[in-house]
Amino acid sequence: MSAAKAWVRALELTASIPRNPERILSTVVEGFVSYAGEKIALISDTECLTYSALAGRTNQYSRWALGEGIAKGEVVCLLMPNRPEFVAVWLGIANTGGVTALLNTNLTGSQLAHCINVVSPRHVIVDAPLIDHFLTALPDLTVIPIVWAYGHTNTSFCRIDLALERYDSAMLTQTERRQVTINDRALCIYTSGTTGLPKAANISHARVMHWSHWFCGMMGVQATDRMFTCLPMYHSVGGVLAPGAMLVAGGSVAISERFSASRFWSDVAKWRCTLIQYIGELCRYLLDTPPSPHDTGHQIRMACGNGLAWDIWDRFQDRFRIPAILEFYAATEGGVSLFNVEGERGSIGRVPPYLAHRFSPALVKFDAGKGEPMRNEEGFCVRGAPGEIGEAIGPVRSSESNTGSRFEGYTDPNATEKKLLKNVFETGDVWVRTGDLMRIDTRGFFYFVDRTGDTYRWKGENVATTEISAAILAFPGIRHASVYGVAIPFTDGRAGMAALVAERALDLHAFRRYLTDRLPRYALPLFLRIRDEMEVTETWKYSKIDLVEDGYDPASTADAIYFDDPETKAFVRVDRALYDRLRTGGVRL
């Protein structure tokens, strides 16, 4: 019954969005000023914005955008760490029809320049502590934008915080307002770039509103709720979903600049939060911390996020006494969204039978060798049966009929086209690819398996890296594991390799025996790379680009690399001689 209520709340809150096309998130915030203006909207250790202050700051950014002649649809880049001001910036620019591109604060040099170049901004706003980051990108920029520093710097850049003082914080007059509707673009949010350069996804006001109201309904947010978030605000969850879901209900958001496992629960208690957001491996990092009174000294009623692995689900919920977990799946670009309201361990959600006519994701069989869905003799894709692994796809529908899951593409038309799958089940139909492999059980619950780019083919079989990682992580003493495929000359496909971080010296003999007992032969990692620490992305996903590039070459790293020798049936250290034999076909695999 509670699951059904969550779906009903979400449907009711989002139903009116298409009927009120000029109602956008900034106008929702404005609506609270008259009767809840002094209530906290956004708070951090260094800043606090009430609803009145947030609306006022939003209006100042709107007037700044108008004063600078920023046109509807024009992009302004924002390089700013987690803080309440972040929300005010993009709300104010979006309020005038401008578009804010949310830059990853961890990027520098050519990678940062790439993200700026793909949206062609005329203006860039940079928080003062990140000026040095921005300067490293200058040599690779195709066009030099006007740079606005927020705060004091030792540069000649204009100070936007000082410029804002010239602008009134009062509500915009009718003559100042532009006609901005939910169909206009509000944001550009970048993909994480774990397997390539980031792409800038288009995010309309409709999707901002849908995300905000949908999650408000799913979580049952009340004005008394306060959410704690430490997730990067340049991503959709931290920068839009978390604040949006609270702001549409008159709630509050407590913002931490970055994730700290040791301070997480004390910060949650300090801010008297009732909700938390998680993503990726955050929960596993929290479980790695020593027990503390802060573990349960909080008022949390629900944790909402994605990527909570099945093997730690119960431990996480029990140790930290989380009454409810709302696991979900949704791509920033749109297309498919799923919600696990029932608390089914390890599942990313399902579509209730009574809503199947509205939400209809499908799984199609996937050919890892070709990197695309399989086609039958007639040229159509083949649906995956319960228990089978397939790529998740979603139907492309008209923008008016589905504001939440519609696919709005990227700033790069070629990248948008590559995401679309045509003539899928019948001639002329169009679906959007998620790039994610999943399986579905007989009850309709979906389970994430792997990224299509991470799954590799070896010995004629598709190997899902996440399933191998899960088996490895169950071995005592393994803290982190990242699995990927590496090419070996004179062989077909890619062989499995696992980068590991262990708490102590690894018993390779016991470890090999353990894996042999639990994994099929083709799925056993052929190489191991033992590391002191693992590089992760800003969303705590393992970064595999450099690992794949290094491969099993002992000269590429100081890490110890081992090979599962089929003759001795043991892991042996890879030296230059063995590496050369592998590269010249001198080892029978």
C-alpha positions in Angstrom: 0.0 0.0 0.0 2.8 2.5 0.9 4.4 1.7 -2.5 1.2 2.5 -4.3 0.8 5.7 -2.3 4.3 6.8 -3.4 3.4 6.3 -7.1 0.1 8.1 -6.7 1.8 11.1 -5.0 4.4 11.4 -7.8 1.8 11.1 -10.5 -0.5 13.7 -8.9 2.4 16.2 -8.4 3.6 15.9 -12.0 0.2 15.8 -13.7 -0.2 19.6 -13.7 3.3 20.4 -15.2 2.2 20.3 -18.9 -0.9 22.3 -18.1 1.1 25.2 -16.6 3.9 25.6 -19.2 5.1 29.0 -17.7 5.5 27.6 -14.2 9.2 26.8 -13.7 11.2 26.1 -10.6 12.2 29.8 -10.0 8.5 30.7 -9.9 7.8 27.8 -7.5 10.4 29.3 -5.1 8.9 32.8 -5.5 5.6 31.4 -4.4 6.9 30.5 -0.9 8.2 34.0 -0.2 4.9 35.5 0.9 4.2 33.0 3.7 7.4 31.1 4.3 10.1 33.6 3.3 12.2 33.3 6.4 12.3 29.5 6.3 15.7 28.1 5.4 15.9 26.8 1.8 19.6 26.1 1.5 22.2 25.9 4.2 25.9 24.9 4.5 28.7 25.5 6.9 29.4 28.9 5.3 26.1 30.1 3.7 22.4 30.2 4.4 19.7 31.2 2.0 16.1 31.5 3.2 13.4 31.3 0.6 13.3 35.1 0.5 17.0 35.3 0.1 17.1 32.6 -2.5 14.4 34.3 -4.5 16.2 37.7 -4.2 19.5 36.2 -5.2 17.8 34.5 -8.2 16.4 37.8 -9.3 19.8 39.5 -9.1 21.3 36.8 -11.4 18.3 37.2 -13.7 18.9 41.0 -14.0 22.7 40.4 -14.4 21.9 38.0 -17.3 19.5 40.5 -18.9 22.1 43.3 -18.4 24.7 41.3 -20.2 22.4 40.6 -23.1 22.4 36.8 -22.6 19.9 35.6 -25.1 17.3 32.8 -24.7 19.1 29.5 -25.3 22.5 31.1 -24.8 24.9 29.1 -22.5 26.7 30.4 -19.5 29.3 28.0 -17.9 29.4 27.6 -14.1 32.5 26.3 -12.3 31.6 26.4 -8.6 31.8 23.9 -5.7 28.9 22.7 -3.7 27.3 25.7 -1.9 23.8 27.4 -1.7 24.9 30.1 -4.2 25.2 27.4 -6.9 21.4 26.9 -7.0 20.8 30.7 -7.1 23.1 31.1 -10.1 21.4 28.5 -12.4 17.9 29.4 -11.2 18.5 33.1 -12.0 20.0 32.5 -15.5 17.3 29.9 -16.4 14.6 32.4 -15.2 15.5 34.6 -18.2 15.7 31.7 -20.7 19.5 31.4 -20.5 21.1 28.0 -20.0 23.7 27.1 -17.4 26.3 24.4 -18.2 27.4 22.8 -14.9 31.2 22.2 -15.1 32.9 19.4 -13.2 35.1 21.0 -10.6 37.6 18.2 -10.7 38.5 18.7 -14.3 41.5 20.7 -15.5 43.4 21.3 -18.7 42.2 19.9 -22.0 39.3 17.9 -20.4 37.9 21.1 -18.8 38.4 22.9 -22.1 36.5 20.2 -24.0 33.5 20.7 -21.7 33.6 24.4 -22.3 34.1 24.2 -26.0 31.2 21.9 -26.7 28.7 24.4 -25.4 30.4 27.6 -26.9 29.7 30.0 -24.0 30.2 33.8 -24.1 30.4 33.9 -20.3 31.9 31.7 -17.7 31.4 32.1 -13.9 34.2 30.7 -11.8 34.3 30.5 -8.0 37.6 32.1 -6.8 39.2 29.0 -5.4 38.8 27.3 -8.8 40.4 30.0 -10.9 43.7 28.1 -11.2 41.7 25.1 -12.5 40.1 27.3 -15.1 43.4 28.9 -16.2 44.8 25.4 -17.1 42.1 25.1 -19.7 42.8 28.5 -21.4 45.3 27.2 -23.9 42.8 24.7 -25.3 39.8 26.9 -25.5 38.5 27.5 -29.1 37.0 30.9 -28.1 38.0 32.9 -25.0 34.8 33.8 -23.1 34.2 36.6 -20.7 35.3 35.3 -17.3 33.4 36.3 -14.1 35.1 35.5 -10.8 32.9 34.9 -7.7 35.1 36.3 -4.9 38.5 37.9 -4.7 41.3 36.6 -7.0 44.7 37.8 -8.1 43.4 38.2 -11.7 41.9 41.0 -13.7 38.6 39.0 -14.2 35.4 40.9 -13.4 33.9 40.1 -10.0 30.3 38.9 -10.4 29.6 39.0 -6.7 30.4 42.8 -6.8 28.5 43.3 -10.0 25.3 41.7 -8.5 25.2 44.5 -5.9 24.1 46.9 -8.6 21.0 44.8 -9.3 17.7 44.9 -7.4 16.6 41.7 -5.6 12.9 42.4 -6.0 10.7 40.3 -8.1 11.1 40.9 -11.8 8.6 43.3 -13.4 6.4 42.2 -16.3 8.5 44.3 -18.7 11.7 42.5 -17.5 10.3 39.1 -17.8 10.9 37.0 -20.9 8.5 34.3 -21.9 10.1 31.2 -20.6 8.3 27.9 -20.7 8.9 24.3 -19.6 9.9 23.5 -23.2 12.9 25.8 -23.1 16.3 24.5 -22.2 17.4 25.2 -18.6 20.7 23.4 -18.1 23.5 21.4 -19.7 24.6 18.5 -17.5 27.6 16.4 -18.5 27.9 12.7 -18.6 30.6 11.4 -16.2 33.1 10.5 -18.9 34.3 7.3 -17.3 34.9 5.7 -20.7 35.4 8.7 -22.9 35.1 12.5 -23.0 32.0 13.9 -21.3 29.0 14.9 -23.4 26.7 17.8 -22.6 23.1 16.6 -22.1 20.2 19.1 -22.8 17.9 19.5 -19.8 14.6 21.4 -20.3 12.6 23.2 -17.6 10.1 20.4 -18.1 12.5 17.8 -16.9 13.7 20.0 -14.0 10.1 20.3 -12.9 9.4 16.7 -13.4 12.4 15.5 -11.5 11.7 17.9 -8.6 8.0 17.0 -8.3 8.4 13.3 -9.0 11.0 12.7 -6.3 9.1 15.0 -3.9 6.2 12.6 -4.4 8.2 9.4 -4.2 9.8 10.4 -1.0 6.7 12.0 0.5 8.5 15.2 1.2 7.0 17.6 3.7 7.9 21.2 4.5 9.4 19.9 7.8 11.9 17.7 5.9 15.6 18.5 5.5 17.8 16.6 3.0 21.5 16.2 3.4 23.5 16.1 0.2 27.2 15.8 -0.4 26.9 14.7 -4.0 28.5 16.9 -6.7 26.1 19.7 -7.7 27.3 19.7 -11.2 25.5 16.3 -11.7 21.7 16.0 -12.0 21.2 14.3 -8.6 23.2 16.7 -6.4 22.4 19.9 -8.4 18.8 19.5 -9.5 17.1 16.5 -8.0 18.0 16.9 -4.4 17.4 20.7 -4.1 14.4 20.6 -6.5 12.6 17.9 -4.6 12.9 19.9 -1.3 12.2 23.3 -2.8 8.9 22.4 -4.4 7.6 21.2 -1.0 9.0 24.1 1.1 11.6 21.9 2.7 15.3 22.5 3.2 18.6 21.3 1.9 21.8 21.0 3.9 24.8 21.0 1.5 28.3 19.7 2.2 31.0 20.8 -0.1 32.3 17.2 -0.5 31.8 13.7 0.8 33.6 12.8 4.0 32.9 9.3 5.3 34.2 10.2 8.8 32.0 13.3 9.1 28.9 12.1 7.2 26.7 11.0 10.1 27.8 13.8 12.4 26.9 16.3 9.7 23.5 14.6 9.2 22.8 14.9 12.9 24.1 18.5 13.2 21.7 19.7 10.5 18.8 17.6 11.8 18.3 16.0 8.4 15.5 13.5 7.8 16.6 12.5 4.3 19.9 11.6 2.7 21.0 11.1 -0.9 23.5 8.5 -1.9 25.2 7.4 -5.2 27.7 4.8 -6.3 30.0 3.4 -3.7 29.3 6.0 -1.0 27.5 3.5 1.1 30.4 1.1 0.9 32.8 3.8 2.1 30.5 4.6 5.0 30.5 0.9 6.0 34.3 0.9 6.0 34.4 3.5 8.8 34.8 2.4 12.5 31.5 2.1 14.5 30.5 5.4 16.1 27.5 6.7 18.1 26.8 9.0 15.1 25.9 5.9 13.1 22.4 5.9 14.6 22.2 9.3 16.3 20.2 10.9 13.6 16.6 11.4 12.5 16.8 9.9 9.0 13.6 8.4 7.7 14.7 7.6 4.2 17.8 7.2 2.0 17.3 7.9 -1.7 19.8 7.2 -4.5 21.2 4.7 -6.9 23.9 2.1 -7.0 23.4 0.5 -3.6 24.9 -2.9 -4.2 22.9 -6.0 -3.1 25.8 -7.4 -1.1 25.8 -4.4 1.3 22.2 -3.4 1.2 21.2 -5.1 4.5 24.4 -4.2 6.3 24.0 -0.5 5.3 20.3 -0.4 6.3 20.8 -2.3 9.6 24.0 -0.6 10.8 22.8 2.9 10.2 19.1 2.2 11.0 17.6 3.5 7.8 13.9 2.9 8.0 13.4 3.1 4.2 15.5 3.0 1.0 14.3 4.4 -2.3 16.6 3.0 -4.9 16.1 4.4 -8.4 17.5 4.3 -11.9 17.4 7.3 -14.3 19.7 8.6 -17.0 20.4 12.3 -17.1 19.7 12.2 -20.8 16.3 10.7 -20.2 14.7 7.7 -21.9 14.2 5.2 -19.0 13.5 5.6 -15.3 12.8 3.0 -12.7 12.0 3.1 -9.0 12.3 0.5 -6.3 9.6 1.6 -3.8 9.2 -1.8 -2.3 12.7 -2.2 -1.0 13.5 -5.2 -3.1 17.2 -5.9 -2.3 19.5 -5.2 -5.2 16.8 -4.1 -7.6 16.7 -0.8 -9.3 13.0 -0.9 -9.5 10.0 -2.0 -11.6 7.0 -0.6 -13.3 3.8 -1.5 -11.5 1.4 -3.5 -13.7 -1.2 -0.7 -13.4 1.3 1.8 -14.9 2.7 -0.4 -17.7 0.8 1.6 -20.3 2.6 4.8 -19.3 6.1 3.5 -18.6 7.3 0.7 -20.9 11.1 0.2 -20.8 12.3 -3.0 -22.6 15.3 -5.2 -22.7 16.9 -6.3 -25.9 19.5 -9.0 -26.3 23.0 -7.5 -26.7 26.0 -8.5 -28.8 29.1 -7.5 -26.8 31.4 -8.4 -29.7 29.6 -5.8 -32.0 28.7 -3.5 -29.2 25.1 -3.2 -30.3 21.7 -5.0 -29.8 21.2 -8.2 -31.7 18.9 -8.3 -34.7 16.9 -11.3 -36.0 16.6 -12.4 -39.7 14.0 -9.7 -40.2 16.3 -7.0 -38.9 14.4 -6.3 -35.7 15.8 -6.4 -32.1 15.1 -9.5 -29.9 13.4 -9.0 -26.6 15.2 -10.4 -23.6 13.2 -13.0 -21.6 13.1 -13.0 -17.7 16.5 -13.9 -16.4 18.4 -13.0 -19.6 20.7 -10.0 -19.8 19.9 -7.3 -22.3 20.3 -3.6 -22.9 17.6 -1.4 -21.5 15.9 0.9 -24.0 13.0 3.3 -23.7 10.5 4.5 -26.3 10.9 7.9 -27.8 7.6 9.7 -27.3 6.3 13.2 -27.9 7.5 15.9 -25.6 4.0 16.8 -24.6 3.0 13.3 -23.4 5.9 12.5 -21.2 7.9 15.3 -19.6 9.9 13.1 -17.3 11.4 10.4 -19.4 11.6 12.1 -22.8 14.9 12.1 -24.5 16.3 15.6 -25.1 19.7 14.6 -26.5 23.1 16.3 -26.3 24.5 19.6 -27.6 26.3 17.4 -30.2 23.7 16.2 -32.8 26.0 13.2 -33.7 26.1 12.0 -30.1 22.3 12.4 -30.0 21.9 10.3 -33.2 24.2 7.5 -31.8 21.9 7.2 -28.8 18.8 6.4 -30.9 17.9 2.9 -31.9 15.5 2.7 -35.0 13.3 0.0 -36.4 13.5 -1.8 -33.1 10.4 -4.0 -32.9 8.6 -2.7 -36.0 9.4 -0.5 -39.0 9.6 3.2 -38.0 9.7 2.9 -34.3 12.5 4.8 -32.4 13.9 4.0 -28.9 16.7 5.5 -26.9 19.6 3.3 -25.7 20.6 3.6 -22.1 24.0 1.9 -22.6 23.2 -0.2 -19.6 22.8 -4.0 -19.4 20.1 -5.3 -17.1 18.0 -8.3 -16.4 14.4 -8.6 -15.2 12.9 -11.3 -13.0 9.5 -12.9 -13.4 7.9 -10.3 -11.0 9.1 -7.4 -13.2 12.0 -6.2 -11.0 15.0 -4.9 -13.0 18.6 -5.4 -11.9 21.5 -3.5 -13.1 24.3 -5.7 -14.6 26.9 -3.6 -16.4 27.6 -0.8 -18.8 27.6 -2.0 -22.4 31.1 -0.4 -22.8 32.3 -2.3 -19.8 31.0 -5.8 -20.7 33.5 -7.6 -22.8 33.6 -10.9 -24.7 36.0 -13.7 -23.9 35.9 -17.4 -25.0 32.8 -16.7 -26.9 30.9 -15.5 -23.8 29.7 -12.1 -22.6 31.4 -11.2 -19.3 29.7 -8.6 -17.1 32.3 -6.7 -15.0 30.0 -5.9 -12.2 29.2 -9.5 -11.5 32.9 -10.4 -11.4 33.5 -7.4 -9.1 30.8 -8.6 -6.7 32.4 -12.0 -6.5 35.8 -10.6 -5.8 34.5 -8.2 -3.2 33.0 -11.1 -1.2 36.6 -12.4 -0.6 37.8 -11.4 2.9 40.1 -8.5 2.9 39.3 -7.1 -0.5 38.2 -3.4 -0.1 37.9 -2.4 -3.8 37.8 -4.1 -7.1 37.5 -2.8 -10.7 37.2 -5.3 -13.5 37.8 -4.6 -17.2 38.8 -6.3 -20.4 42.2 -6.1 -22.0 43.3 -7.1 -25.5 45.9 -9.9 -26.0 47.4 -10.3 -29.5 46.4 -13.5 -31.4 43.2 -13.9 -29.3 39.6 -13.0 -29.9 37.7 -10.6 -27.6 39.3 -9.3 -24.4 40.6 -11.1 -21.3 39.5 -10.1 -17.8 41.7 -8.0 -15.6 40.9 -6.9 -12.0 42.5 -4.0 -10.2 42.3 -4.7 -6.4 42.9 -2.9 -3.2 43.3 -5.2 -0.2 43.5 -4.6 3.5 46.5 -6.9 3.9 48.8 -9.1 1.8 46.6 -11.2 -0.5 46.8 -15.0 -0.4 46.8 -15.5 -4.1 46.5 -19.3 -3.9 43.4 -19.0 -1.7 42.0 -16.2 -3.8 42.4 -18.2 -7.0 40.7 -21.2 -5.5 37.9 -19.1 -4.2 37.2 -17.5 -7.6 37.4 -20.9 -9.4 34.7 -22.3 -7.1 32.4 -19.4 -7.8 32.8 -18.2 -11.4 32.6 -19.9 -14.7 36.0 -20.5 -16.3 35.5 -17.9 -19.0 34.7 -15.2 -16.4 37.9 -15.8 -14.2 40.1 -12.7 -14.4 43.3 -13.6 -16.3 45.2 -10.7 -14.8 45.3 -9.1 -11.3 46.7 -5.6 -10.5 47.3 -5.0 -6.8 47.1 -1.4 -5.8 47.4 0.7 -2.7 44.4 2.8 -3.6 41.8 3.1 -6.4 41.1 6.2 -8.5 37.5 7.1 -8.6 35.3 9.6 -10.4 33.5 12.4 -8.6 30.5 10.0 -8.2 32.7 7.3 -6.7 32.7 5.1 -9.8 36.0 3.5 -10.6 37.8 5.3 -13.4 38.9 2.6 -15.9 40.4 4.7 -18.8 44.0 4.7 -17.5 43.7 1.1 -16.2 42.6 -0.2 -19.6 45.4 1.8 -21.4 48.1 0.4 -19.0 46.8 -3.1 -19.5 49.1 -5.8 -18.1 52.4 -4.1 -19.1 54.6 -4.2 -15.9 56.5 -1.1 -17.2 53.4 1.0 -17.1 53.0 1.0 -13.3 54.7 0.3 -10.0 51.7 -1.9 -9.1 52.3 -5.7 -9.0 50.6 -7.4 -11.9 49.9 -11.2 -11.9 48.9 -13.6 -14.6 46.8 -16.7 -14.1 49.2 -19.2 -15.6 47.2 -22.1 -17.2 50.2 -24.5 -16.8 51.0 -24.0 -13.1 47.3 -23.1 -12.3 48.6 -20.3 -10.1 48.9 -16.5 -10.3 52.5 -15.6 -11.3 54.1 -12.2 -11.3 54.2 -10.6 -14.8 57.8 -9.5 -15.7 59.1 -8.2 -19.0 59.9 -11.7 -20.3 56.3 -13.0 -19.6 54.8 -9.8 -21.0 56.7 -10.3 -24.3 55.6 -13.9 -24.5 52.0 -12.9 -24.0 52.3 -10.2 -26.7 53.9 -12.6 -29.2 51.5 -15.5 -28.8 54.0 -17.5 -26.8 51.6 -18.4 -24.0 48.7 -20.8 -24.7 45.5 -19.3 -23.3 
